[in-house]
Amino acid sequence: MYSNNEVDKKRTGDKIYQLIHESDFTFEEISERLGLCSKRSIYFWVNGEKLPTVGKLILLSVLLNVKVEDIIVLDDVFILY
């Protein structure tokens, strides 16, 4: 059996959107606290176009008071032989 856990960008983006929405932060405040040049990167994340870097992901988890594992959504693929 083969298991390949890849990050599902779309569902991870949905999760990031949900967590930010549930927080008291705006996209602009998040981008400032993460040291991003603009909130555009966050729009890429929530639209599933890109993923945050590992460093930004860790900072985001601290800022939103969640574990990194609570942000990332894996797309499990199993191939049976």
N, C-alpha and C positions, 0 to 999 in steps of 0.2 A: 504494500500500500504506500502511496506517495501522498504526502501532505505539503501543500505549498501555501503558507499564510502570507498573503500580500495585503497591503493597506488598501482599503477601498476609499479612494479619494472623495467620491461623492458622499458616501455615508459619513466619512470622517468630517467633511465640510458641514454636513447637516448637524453633526454633533457639536462642532465648534460654534455654529450659529446658535444652537439651543443653549449651550452653556453661557455664551456671552449675553444672550437675551435674558437668561435667568439671573444674571449678575446685575450689579448696579452700574456697569461700565458701558460706554458707547464704543463704537468701532474706533473713533478718534482717540479716546482715552487709552484703549488697549494698544493702539499703534504707538502712542507716545511712551507708554510704560515699557513696551518691548523694544523701543529704540528704532522703530521703523521710520523710514522717510515720509511715508504717507499711509493712509488707511487702505490704499489700493491692494496691498498684499493680503490684508484680511478678506477683502472681497474675492480675491483669487482662491483663498482657502475655503471660504464658505460656499463658493460656487463649484468646488471640487476640481478646479483647474490646476491647482498646485497644493503642495503640502508644506507646512512650516518646517524649517530646519530643526534638527534635534535640539539645538540650543534654544530656539524660540519656542519650541514645544514644551520644554522644561519650564521656561519662564512663564508661559501661558498657563501651565498647570498650577504653578505656585500662585499666580495672580488670581486664578479662578477657584483656588482652593480645592483642586481635584487631583487625582493621580493621573499620570500620563496615560496609563492604561484605560482610564475613563474617557479619554479624548479619541484615541485611535480606534478605528473600527476595521477589523480584519475581514477579508473575503476568503473564506476557507474553500480550498479546492482539493478534492480527494479523487484519486484515480485508483481503482481496484484492479488488481491483476489476477 
